[in-house]
Amino acid sequence: FVNADKAAAWGVELEGTVLLGDHWLLSGTYSWNDSEYDEFITKDANACTLGPLAEGRSLDPLCTDDLDLEGNQFPTMPEHKVSANVTYMWSMLDLDWEATTSYFYTGDSWGTPFNNPDYDENESYDVWDARLSAVTTDETWRVTAFVRNIEDDRDVVSVARPSTVTQNPQYTILEPRIYGVSVDYSF
């Protein structure tokens, strides 16, 4: 691990909530991030174990020379992220009810500061969730049924460099559709 000599990051985050009448609540967030290395000279420690370089080209300049990462983006920092929620609220059977659907989007990002599109690129993905809650009027009990990843997408959310031993790439994918119920008691 090495530190960059000079880097800059800045961004904007917006958040909003709107109550429409007595029943509808709209909320959302948006963030935009700009990150860049201004001065960063380092070696790619595992470049010689990747792809064709793993086949006896250990003297390749990509493996032995310092690399100038000026202009590269920070790892795991997408330029754009969005969330949006729509909630409908009502009372029935002496309970307060809420039905919410949520949308989340995460833009492209990089897995390492080397920003190598063959090994480090994390592509954008999105996911839809929903939940239905019933709460006692004194807020002592809350029961929530939920479903995460409604569309059951198995998008890759993170990619890591291939194993230096097996050359197999390492992926983290969205969890499958998950259903559940939670019960909360406040005292």
SULBEL-V897580 format. One line per field, one symbol per residue. ss: DSSP state (@ for helix, = for strand, . for the rest). phi: phi as a letter, one per 40 degrees, with the letter a starting at -180 (. if undefined). psi: psi as a letter, one per 40 degrees, with the letter a starting at -180 (. if undefined). Layout:
ss = ???
phi = ???
psi = ???
This chain:
ss = .....===============...================.==....@@@.@@@@......@@@@..==......=....=============..============..==..........==..============....========.......=====.........====....========..
phi = .bcccaabaaabbbbabbcbgcbbbbaababbbbbaccaabaccdbcccbfcccbgbccddccbccbccdgccccfbccbabbabbbbbabaffbcbabbbbbbbbcdabcbccfcccbbcbccaaabbaabbbbcccgcbabbbabbfdcfcbccbabbdddcccgccbbbbdccdbbabbbbbbb
psi = hiiidhiihiahhihihhhhaedhhhiiihihhhihhdhhhiigdedeehbddefefeehddddiiiheheiiiifgidhiiihhhhhiihhffihihhhiihhhhiiiidieefhddeehhiiiiihiiihihhidefdihhhhihigdefifihehhiiihedeehihihiiiihhiihihhhh.
